[in-house]
């Protein structure tokens, strides 16, 4: 497993990480803890050292499984969690020092640790990025020894650019895949200049870029790919990267001819993301050990050719750009 420096923290992390939303069970049609633990152990066996979770994934279930993994393995790894989405309503006014402290205390208990590695604001309202007191509260949690570092998870490029104006923001998690190219235009340049770690989330566009979904695929009622296509529960861009399903399927077929022999479409999609210097880590989700191993192996694959990079851009420009570029 190749590693990359994680911004200014001094850490080096695996360039393929593990996204732990799905193992929490919420919004993905349920999860089995035995299968989830097998996937987590396969991740450690594959050299993965960066795990991304949140306090709301399965109402803490995902964090608790990662806490169990810490107890069962001796290998060191980083766990990044998130805070803020427990607020109801999820409004900027709720991002107070008291609430953030309570969220952090709950995550400490779920993970069974005395200090959290990385806490990320969990896609807060835009107004939060214009409230310095929120980031001052995070500074206080660092001083208190409850968190080592903090960052943000964002929906929009503009939010990412505003967040890194705060000097102690160490990382930005943002949707970046072959269907969401806008971060390339300005944000990546600024992240590199300021040595901010970039975590590429939703790298397979909710499974579309795995190449296994079809027009006939049926999703469970409690899977966000069934109920959130128009953003009825949370930001539309979280589901299929905001691309209309039929359009995305057509784009997948346009990409298939560029996948080298012996490589799956999912591996191709992950390796394409890793071709960008600004990306620190990509965090595909997985519930089964076999999928984890497949994802992790993308680290050893050759860099896409310039012709292939151009082809991905052309597919984006012709099919995807009108639906997403101006929104996120």
C-alpha positions in Angstrom: 0.0 0.0 0.0 1.4 3.4 -1.0 1.2 6.2 1.6 0.9 10.0 1.3 1.6 12.8 3.8 -1.6 14.0 5.5 -1.2 17.7 5.1 0.7 19.4 7.9 -0.1 16.8 10.6 3.1 14.7 10.2 1.0 11.6 9.5 1.4 9.4 6.5 -1.7 7.5 5.6 -2.6 4.8 3.1 -3.7 6.5 -0.2 -6.7 4.1 -0.3 -8.7 4.4 2.9 -12.0 2.9 4.2 -15.3 4.8 4.2 -17.4 3.6 7.1 -20.8 5.0 6.4 -22.2 1.8 5.0 -21.2 -0.4 8.0 -23.2 1.8 10.2 -26.3 0.5 8.5 -28.1 3.8 8.2 -29.2 5.0 4.7 -27.6 1.9 3.0 -30.3 -0.7 3.6 -28.9 -2.2 6.8 -25.6 -3.9 7.7 -24.4 -7.1 9.3 -21.8 -6.6 12.1 -20.0 -9.9 11.4 -19.6 -9.0 7.7 -18.6 -5.4 8.6 -15.9 -6.6 11.0 -14.6 -9.0 8.4 -14.3 -6.0 6.0 -12.5 -3.9 8.6 -10.0 -6.7 9.3 -9.5 -7.1 5.6 -8.7 -3.4 5.3 -6.0 -3.6 8.0 -4.6 -6.8 6.3 -4.5 -4.8 3.0 -2.4 -2.0 4.5 -5.2 0.5 4.9 -4.4 2.9 7.7 -7.1 5.6 7.3 -10.7 5.0 8.3 -13.4 7.6 8.0 -16.6 7.5 10.0 -19.1 9.9 11.7 -21.1 10.0 14.9 -24.4 9.7 13.0 -23.5 6.6 10.9 -25.8 4.1 12.4 -26.3 6.4 15.4 -22.7 5.6 16.6 -22.6 2.0 15.4 -19.9 2.7 12.9 -17.7 4.3 15.5 -18.3 1.5 17.9 -17.2 -1.1 15.3 -14.0 0.9 14.7 -13.4 1.0 18.4 -13.7 -2.8 18.4 -11.2 -3.0 15.6 -8.7 -1.0 17.7 -9.1 -3.5 20.4 -8.7 -6.5 18.1 -5.7 -5.3 16.1 -2.2 -4.1 17.1 -1.4 -2.2 13.9 -1.7 1.6 14.2 -4.3 3.3 12.1 -6.0 6.7 12.0 -9.8 7.1 12.6 -11.4 10.3 11.3 -14.9 11.0 12.6 -17.3 13.9 12.1 -19.6 16.0 14.2 -22.5 18.3 13.7 -25.2 16.3 12.0 -26.7 15.2 15.3 -28.2 18.7 15.5 -31.9 18.8 15.0 -32.6 21.1 13.3 -29.2 21.0 11.6 -28.7 24.8 11.7 -25.6 27.0 12.1 -26.8 28.3 15.5 -26.3 24.8 16.9 -22.6 24.8 16.2 -21.7 26.0 19.7 -18.8 25.1 21.9 -21.1 23.2 24.2 -22.7 21.1 21.5 -19.4 20.3 19.8 -17.9 19.3 23.1 -20.8 17.0 23.8 -20.5 15.4 20.3 -16.8 14.9 20.8 -17.3 13.3 24.2 -19.8 10.8 22.7 -17.4 9.9 19.9 -14.6 9.4 22.5 -16.9 6.9 24.3 -18.0 5.1 21.1 -14.4 4.7 19.9 -13.0 3.9 23.4 -10.2 6.4 23.2 -9.0 9.4 25.2 -8.3 11.5 22.2 -9.8 11.6 18.7 -7.3 11.6 15.8 -9.3 13.9 13.5 -12.7 15.5 13.9 -14.4 17.0 10.8 -17.3 19.4 10.8 -20.0 17.3 9.0 -21.2 19.3 6.0 -22.4 22.2 8.1 -24.6 25.0 6.8 -22.6 27.6 4.8 -23.0 30.2 7.5 -20.8 28.1 9.8 -17.8 28.8 7.7 -18.2 32.5 8.4 -18.3 32.0 12.2 -14.8 32.1 13.6 -16.1 31.1 17.0 -16.8 27.6 15.7 -13.2 27.1 14.7 -12.1 28.7 18.0 -14.1 26.0 19.8 -12.3 23.3 17.9 -9.0 24.9 18.8 -10.0 24.7 22.5 -10.8 21.0 22.1 -7.3 20.5 20.7 -5.8 22.4 23.6 -7.9 20.3 26.0 -6.4 17.1 24.5 -9.7 15.7 23.3 -8.8 15.9 19.6 -5.5 15.9 17.8 -6.5 17.7 14.7 -9.6 19.0 12.9 -10.9 19.5 9.4 -14.1 19.8 7.5 -16.3 17.8 5.2 -18.0 19.9 2.6 -20.6 19.8 -0.1 -19.3 22.7 -2.2 -16.0 23.9 -3.5 -16.7 27.4 -2.2 -17.1 26.0 1.3 -13.7 24.2 1.0 -12.0 27.4 -0.1 -13.5 29.3 2.8 -12.6 26.6 5.3 -8.9 26.6 4.5 -8.8 30.3 5.4 -8.7 29.1 9.0 -5.1 28.3 9.8 -5.7 25.1 11.9 -8.0 23.4 9.4 -5.8 20.4 8.5 -8.1 18.6 6.0 -11.0 18.9 3.7 -13.2 16.0 2.7 -15.0 16.6 -0.6 -16.8 14.6 -3.2 -14.4 14.0 -6.1 -14.7 11.4 -8.8 -15.0 11.1 -12.5 -18.5 12.6 -12.3 -17.4 15.6 -10.1 -14.4 17.4 -11.5 -14.9 21.0 -10.3 -12.4 20.6 -7.3 -9.6 20.4 -9.9 -10.1 24.0 -11.1 -9.0 26.0 -8.1 -9.4 24.1 -4.8 -6.7 21.5 -5.5 -4.2 24.2 -6.3 -5.0 26.0 -3.0 -4.9 22.8 -1.0 -1.5 22.0 -2.3 -0.2 25.5 -1.6 -1.5 25.5 2.0 -0.5 21.8 2.6 -4.1 20.9 3.4 -5.0 17.2 3.2 -7.7 16.3 0.7 -9.9 13.3 1.4 -11.8 12.2 -1.7 -15.2 10.9 -0.7 -18.0 9.2 -2.7 -15.3 8.1 -5.1 -17.5 5.5 -6.8 -20.5 7.8 -7.1 -22.7 5.6 -4.7 -21.7 2.5 -6.6 -22.2 3.8 -10.2 -18.5 3.7 -10.9 -18.2 0.1 -9.7 -19.9 -0.8 -13.0 -22.3 -3.2 -11.3 -25.5 -1.1 -11.3 -28.0 -1.3 -14.1 -31.5 0.1 -15.0 -32.9 -3.0 -13.3 -31.1 -2.6 -10.0 -33.6 -2.3 -7.1 -32.5 -0.6 -3.9 -34.1 -1.2 -0.5 -36.5 1.4 0.7 -34.1 2.5 3.4 -31.2 2.9 1.0 -30.5 6.6 0.2 -30.1 5.5 -3.5 -33.8 4.9 -3.4 -35.1 7.8 -1.3 -32.6 10.6 -1.8 -32.2 11.0 -5.5 -33.8 14.4 -5.5 -32.3 15.5 -2.1 -35.4 14.8 0.0 -33.3 13.7 3.1 -30.0 15.4 2.6 -27.9 17.1 -0.1 -28.8 15.6 -3.5 -25.1 15.5 -4.4 -24.4 12.7 -1.9 -26.5 10.3 -3.9 -25.0 9.3 -7.3 -22.9 12.5 -7.0 -26.1 14.4 -8.0 -26.1 12.9 -11.5 -29.4 11.7 -12.9 -29.3 7.9 -12.8 -29.9 7.2 -16.4 -27.4 9.8 -17.5 -24.8 8.3 -15.1 -25.4 4.8 -16.5 -24.8 6.1 -20.0 -21.6 7.8 -18.9 -20.4 4.5 -17.2 -20.7 2.7 -20.6 -18.7 5.5 -22.3 -15.9 4.9 -19.7 -15.7 1.1 -19.9 -13.6 1.0 -23.1 -10.8 2.9 -21.3 -10.5 0.4 -18.4 -7.3 -1.6 -19.0 -7.4 -5.4 -19.2 -7.2 -7.0 -15.8 -8.6 -4.0 -14.0 -12.2 -3.5 -12.7 -14.1 -0.3 -13.3 -14.0 0.4 -9.6 -10.2 0.1 -9.5 -9.9 2.3 -12.6 -12.1 4.9 -10.9 -10.0 4.9 -7.7 -6.7 5.0 -9.6 -7.9 7.9 -11.7 -8.6 9.9 -8.5 -5.1 9.0 -7.2 -3.5 10.4 -10.3 -4.1 13.9 -8.8 -1.3 15.1 -6.6 -3.6 17.1 -4.3 -5.5 14.0 -3.3 -4.2 12.6 0.0 -6.6 9.6 0.4 -9.6 8.2 -1.3 -12.2 6.5 0.9 -14.5 4.0 -0.9 -17.0 2.3 1.3 -17.3 -1.5 1.4 -19.2 -4.1 3.4 -17.5 -7.3 2.3 -13.9 -8.3 2.6 -13.6 -9.1 -1.1 -14.6 -5.6 -2.1 -12.1 -4.1 0.4 -9.3 -6.1 -1.1 -10.3 -5.1 -4.6 -10.4 -1.4 -3.6 -7.0 -1.5 -1.8 -5.3 -3.1 -4.8 -5.9 0.1 -6.8 -2.8 1.5 -5.1 -0.5 -0.8 -7.1 -2.0 -0.1 -10.5 -0.4 2.0 -13.2 -1.2 5.7 -13.6 -3.8 6.3 -16.3 -2.3 7.5 -19.6 -2.8 11.2 -20.7 -5.2 9.9 -23.3 -7.3 8.2 -20.7 -7.3 11.3 -18.5 -8.5 13.3 -21.5 -11.2 10.7 -22.2 -12.6 11.0 -18.7 -12.7 14.7 -19.1 -14.6 14.4 -22.4 -17.2 12.1 -20.9 -17.7 14.6 -18.1 -17.9 17.6 -20.3 -20.4 16.0 -22.7 -22.7 14.1 -20.3 -22.2 15.1 -16.7 -21.1 18.8 -16.5 -24.5 20.3 -17.2 -26.0 18.5 -14.2 -23.4 19.1 -11.5 -20.7 21.6 -12.3 -22.6 24.7 -11.4 -24.2 23.3 -8.2 -21.2 21.9 -6.2 
